[in-house]
Amino acid sequence: MYVRNLSLQDFRSWEHVSIELTTGTTLFVGRNGFGKTNLLEALYYLSGLRSHRVSTDQPLIRSGAEQAKLSATVENDGRELTVDLLIAASKANKVAINGAPRRRPRDILGILRTVMFAPEDLSLVRGDPGERRRFADELIAGRGPRWAAAKADYDRVLRQRAALLKTAAAALRRGGGDADSVISTLDVWDGQLADYGAQVTAARIDLVSELEPHVRQAYSTIAPQSRPASMHYRSSVSENVVPADGEKADVEYIEALMLNDLSVLRKKEIERGVCLVGPHRDDIELMLGNEPAKGFASHGESWSMALSLRLGSVGLARADGVEPVLMLDDVFAELDVLRREKLAEVAAGAEQVLITAAVADDIPAQIGGRTVGINIIEADGVRTSELVVQQ
């Protein structure tokens, strides 16, 4: 799999840019703030419908513009697909495949598979559980639209149910009969939350089960003198939902457990006005030996773990029969010699590698590839980025 062309309009700092890409390695070199990361961010968004840097779409639209347009032509095993995505400031995003509009943005998921290494990856180890949940959900979504559907439905029900809990709490404080009618509708929302929540939980459990051997192997290679790495899914419902090795998660069993917990915790949920049950409260525990990496790993161990998660993602995609586009966003300056060498080995085996760096000297010489410089030009008081193919 590789991207043959990328075109952007009013995306981040780029008013307009179009670049032809090839297999092998392309190096984007330019000073910080010149827009090189924005190119990789656009491809990352096209592969997973979210940015790796911000949680909302508004910052992705160039200042002064009302919408941004992203377009990429992807070749995979001789098949060529062009994906167009329109990001609007105040409307729903729109997508098209080979010029034909699609009803749902998630219909483009799976066309482009990417694995991104970025300085932000350290938060996967040191950050809140939400960072690790998002990491898992992005890998699941990359496998195709049906994998992302349950998560989208779950998020919708979670928002609506949370609003209903707040309404129920307010009704109880006021007194009167309307509280009973509001609370009675929770049964319907409980059923939907448990249905979609069980699907999300099961998908994450199965993903972690498949990913863990790849991560463990990658870590032992990067940090052979360190403690062994492992990862485990921690469900807020029950640890018993995680099956034995090699077995798939039982969706119906998870749903039954969630329904029971929702019933037991309903009073407390209404008092607090928040949903206390569901995969939005789960975590993926990263371990070094018998200790959690968060809080116990050194800086070097944390980087090794973060790098192993991404290397494991490459291994997982390859196990699915897909060679993902590998994107390395200004990470070589953060790594020591051993980690640089390991990443360079992975890059050498990838079909397409896109790398950004402030200076070319940060990139190991053995990687090679075509270099594209990024400069800033100023005309009539307006600063814009431009690409300069150097070799």
Order of alpha helices (4+ residues) and beta strands (2+ residues): beta-beta-beta-alpha-beta-beta-beta-beta-beta-alpha-alpha-alpha-alpha-alpha-beta-alpha-alpha-beta-beta-alpha-alpha-beta-alpha-beta-beta-beta
